[in-house]
Amino acid sequence: MPHLTKDSRHTLGRKIDASLIETLEATLTARFLAKDRKFLFVEKAAAKLDLAKFFLRIAWEVKALDTKKYALISEQLNEIGK
């Protein structure tokens, strides 16, 4: 695996943060919509959560995140996805 610079790690962290914020935004939006309009936002939330998981895995693979933290965060994200 290539070594990440400090800036690259921060960029990866920002991508994870942004994906999680977008997940939350879509979830909260869906919460207040009529049933017939919720699906689009629930689908968007699921896609953003998957993107956050993807970036998290990259962070772990390039050793920007240790295994213990990766496992803890991944477990929590999987629970959120349910």
VENWOSUL-V9083 format. One record per helix or strand of 2 or more residues. SS is the DSSP state (H for helix, E for strand). FROM is the first residue (numbers start at 0). TO is the last residue. If there is no record, write none. Layout:
BEGIN
ss=SS from=FROM to=TO
ss=SS from=FROM to=TO
END
This chain:
BEGIN
ss=H from=5 to=30
ss=H from=34 to=60
ss=H from=66 to=80
END
